[in-house]
Amino acid sequence: MEQKHSPEHPLNDHIDLFFLFLQLWRSKLLILGITALITLCGAAYSFLSTPIYQSSAVLASPSESDLIEIRKIHTLLQQIIYSETASEEASTTDIFGQFISALNSNRYKNSFLSKPELLDHFRNDNTTQLQARKEFNRALKVTLPDTEEINHITISLRTKSPELSSSWLNEYISFAHQQFSKELTNNLQARIHAAQNNLLLTIQSKKANYHSNLIEEIKSIEEALIIANEIGLVNPLKTETNFGKQHIIDQMRGIYRLGSKSLNAELNALKAREKNLDNIPGLSDEKLKLELLANIDLDSKLISAMILDLAAEPAPKPIEPRKTIIILLSIVAGLLIGIMTVLAGNLVRHRRT
């Protein structure tokens, strides 16, 4: 006898799409109720959570005119002391790359975060200062372009207020630029001081060598003067004798022939030189270089490591939470959970029967 089966009890465990759709249709109110509940929860979360605003600014590499001060010092040092400036001049890309590294460094961020109002904003209840710094590091982001040569970057800051995001970001850019310009100026000043010290050491060395030779010459003149006085030789001795090699081997024996009068005059001149070593031959070049270095006037305001291409402005709407996406995902999740609930209930009832 042929058995008849109702659509509610299929012959086997194969999926019957019509039977499945029929069960879902019969439980549509339950599915819609679950979907509405989860959607309501998602909407409540999206509307009640604290909005996060993001402001962005665009920075570009400096122009050639922004590095005139650096190039001037570099050229001057290269002319004065070659060993001190053997490296090539830094390009605008190099300077901009150094500024980006400083801009994204924890040293600059922590220094800027020392402001009380800024620290309080990123310091939640019962959180430490270290956690506030980590939160600020996550909120501040530097985005580099996907190119080998970096000539512009985007920097952004996320806070709970659109006005604070833009104002603090502009303040941080200004702070980082001023700090970096000062560091560049200090580095240039250190190179100038190093060049001055090298020149001073050279001058001292030349003075010491000259003074040592001067002392030896004075001793020779004094010894020759003693001989001239003992033999009563006042005026230079006129003789056609050719000293030749004997004069070279024993020069001291020939000096006294100049006579005591000439020897005294030369001795006085040498002692006068000993009292004033600033005018010795060969120091004019070093003194001129020292004077050039001393007249260098460095101004950090004339050094620019970047161009503010686009300043940060208050964002018109928050980036978090994304209400539309959250609500759409809540609807999808509600439908899936509702369908799974209906299918699970029908499966349990089917197994029991």
SVG drawing of the C-alpha trace seen along z (x, -y; Angstrom):
<svg xmlns="http://www.w3.org/2000/svg" viewBox="-2 -98 141 100">
<polyline fill="none" stroke="black" stroke-width="0.4" points="0.0,0.0 1.4,-3.4 2.2,-5.7 1.4,-9.4 3.6,-12.0 2.6,-15.5 4.9,-18.4 5.6,-18.9 7.3,-15.5 9.6,-14.9 10.7,-11.4 14.3,-11.9 16.9,-14.3 17.4,-16.0 16.7,-19.7 13.3,-20.6 13.5,-24.3 9.7,-24.7 9.3,-23.1 12.1,-25.3 10.6,-28.5 7.2,-27.5 8.5,-27.1 10.3,-30.5 7.1,-32.1 5.1,-30.7 7.6,-32.1 8.0,-35.5 6.8,-37.4 9.4,-35.8 12.1,-36.5 11.0,-40.1 10.8,-40.5 14.3,-39.2 15.6,-41.4 13.8,-44.5 15.3,-43.8 18.9,-43.4 18.5,-46.4 17.2,-48.5 20.2,-47.4 22.6,-48.4 20.9,-51.7 21.0,-52.5 24.7,-51.7 25.4,-53.9 23.4,-56.9 24.5,-56.6 28.3,-56.0 30.6,-58.9 31.3,-60.3 34.9,-60.4 36.0,-63.2 39.1,-63.2 40.8,-66.3 43.6,-66.0 46.3,-68.2 48.6,-67.9 52.3,-68.8 54.6,-69.2 58.4,-69.2 60.1,-72.5 61.2,-74.6 64.8,-75.4 64.3,-78.9 63.4,-77.5 66.9,-75.9 68.9,-79.0 70.1,-79.4 71.3,-75.8 73.0,-76.0 74.8,-79.2 76.3,-77.7 77.2,-74.5 79.0,-76.4 80.8,-78.6 82.0,-75.6 83.1,-73.8 85.3,-76.8 86.8,-77.1 87.4,-73.5 87.0,-70.9 87.2,-67.9 84.3,-69.2 81.9,-69.3 82.9,-66.4 79.3,-65.2 77.0,-66.5 74.4,-69.1 71.0,-67.9 68.3,-68.0 64.7,-69.2 63.6,-65.5 66.3,-64.6 65.3,-67.5 61.6,-66.6 62.3,-63.0 64.1,-64.0 61.2,-66.1 58.7,-63.3 60.7,-61.0 60.8,-63.7 57.0,-64.4 56.2,-60.7 58.6,-60.2 57.5,-59.4 59.9,-62.2 57.9,-64.9 54.5,-63.3 55.3,-63.0 56.6,-66.5 53.5,-67.9 51.3,-65.7 52.7,-67.4 49.9,-70.0 47.4,-69.4 44.3,-69.9 45.6,-67.5 46.6,-64.9 43.3,-65.0 41.4,-64.5 43.3,-61.2 43.4,-60.1 40.2,-58.2 39.1,-57.2 41.7,-55.3 44.2,-55.3 47.9,-56.0 49.9,-58.6 51.5,-55.9 48.1,-54.6 47.2,-58.2 50.4,-58.4 49.5,-55.2 46.0,-56.5 47.4,-59.7 49.8,-57.7 46.9,-55.7 44.9,-58.9 47.7,-60.7 48.5,-59.1 51.0,-60.0 50.2,-58.6 52.9,-58.4 52.2,-58.2 52.9,-55.0 55.8,-56.5 59.6,-56.2 60.1,-59.9 58.0,-61.4 57.1,-65.0 53.9,-65.2 52.2,-63.5 48.9,-63.5 48.7,-63.7 45.4,-63.2 44.2,-63.4 41.1,-61.8 39.4,-63.3 35.9,-63.6 35.5,-67.1 35.9,-68.4 37.2,-71.8 39.8,-70.1 40.9,-67.8 41.7,-70.6 43.2,-73.0 45.4,-70.5 46.6,-69.0 47.6,-72.5 49.3,-73.2 51.2,-69.9 52.4,-70.6 53.6,-74.1 55.2,-72.7 57.0,-70.0 58.2,-72.4 59.6,-74.9 61.3,-72.2 62.8,-70.6 64.0,-74.0 65.7,-74.7 67.4,-71.3 68.6,-72.0 69.9,-75.4 71.7,-73.8 73.3,-71.2 74.6,-73.9 75.8,-75.9 77.6,-72.8 79.4,-72.5 80.4,-76.1 81.8,-75.7 83.7,-72.6 85.2,-74.5 86.1,-77.3 87.8,-74.9 89.8,-73.3 91.0,-76.7 91.9,-77.7 93.9,-74.5 95.7,-75.2 96.5,-78.7 97.7,-77.5 99.9,-74.8 101.4,-77.3 102.1,-79.7 103.7,-76.9 106.0,-75.9 106.9,-79.5 107.6,-80.2 109.8,-77.1 111.8,-78.1 112.0,-81.7 113.4,-80.5 116.1,-78.5 117.0,-81.4 117.2,-83.7 119.6,-81.3 121.8,-81.1 121.9,-84.9 122.7,-85.3 125.5,-82.7 126.9,-84.5 126.7,-87.8 128.7,-86.5 131.5,-85.5 131.4,-88.8 131.6,-90.7 134.5,-88.6 136.6,-89.2 135.5,-92.9 133.8,-92.5 131.3,-95.4 130.8,-95.7 130.4,-92.9 133.7,-91.2 134.6,-91.9 136.3,-88.9 136.4,-87.2 136.6,-83.8 134.1,-81.4 132.6,-79.4 131.2,-76.7 130.5,-73.4 132.2,-74.5 129.6,-77.3 126.8,-74.8 128.2,-72.2 129.0,-74.7 126.7,-77.8 127.2,-79.1 130.8,-79.9 129.8,-82.2 127.0,-84.2 129.3,-86.1 131.0,-87.6 127.9,-89.9 129.2,-91.9 127.7,-92.8 125.9,-95.8 124.0,-93.8 123.4,-90.9 121.9,-93.2 119.5,-94.7 118.5,-91.3 118.1,-90.0 115.8,-92.9 113.7,-92.3 113.3,-88.6 112.4,-89.3 109.8,-91.8 108.3,-89.1 108.2,-86.7 106.1,-89.2 103.5,-89.4 102.8,-86.1 99.5,-87.3 101.3,-88.8 103.4,-85.9 103.5,-85.0 101.0,-82.5 98.1,-83.3 96.2,-85.8 94.3,-83.1 93.1,-81.3 92.2,-84.7 90.1,-85.6 88.3,-82.3 87.6,-82.7 86.2,-86.2 83.9,-84.8 82.6,-82.1 82.1,-84.6 79.9,-86.8 77.5,-84.0 74.0,-84.8 71.8,-81.8 68.0,-82.3 65.8,-79.2 62.9,-81.2 64.6,-81.4 64.8,-77.5 61.7,-75.7 61.5,-71.9 58.0,-71.7 55.2,-73.6 51.7,-73.5 49.8,-72.7 46.4,-72.2 45.7,-73.2 43.4,-71.1 39.8,-72.1 36.9,-70.9 35.3,-67.8 31.6,-68.2 30.6,-64.7 32.2,-62.0 34.0,-59.0 32.9,-56.8 30.5,-55.3 29.4,-54.6 25.7,-54.6 24.6,-53.5 26.9,-50.6 26.1,-49.5 22.3,-49.6 22.7,-47.7 24.9,-45.1 22.4,-44.9 19.5,-44.2 21.6,-41.5 22.6,-40.0 19.0,-40.1 17.7,-38.3 20.4,-35.6 19.8,-35.0 16.0,-35.0 16.3,-32.4 18.7,-30.3 16.4,-30.4 13.4,-29.2 15.4,-26.5 16.8,-25.2 13.3,-25.1 11.8,-23.2 14.7,-20.8 14.1,-20.0 10.4,-19.5 11.1,-17.3 13.5,-15.1 10.9,-14.6 8.2,-13.5"/>
</svg>
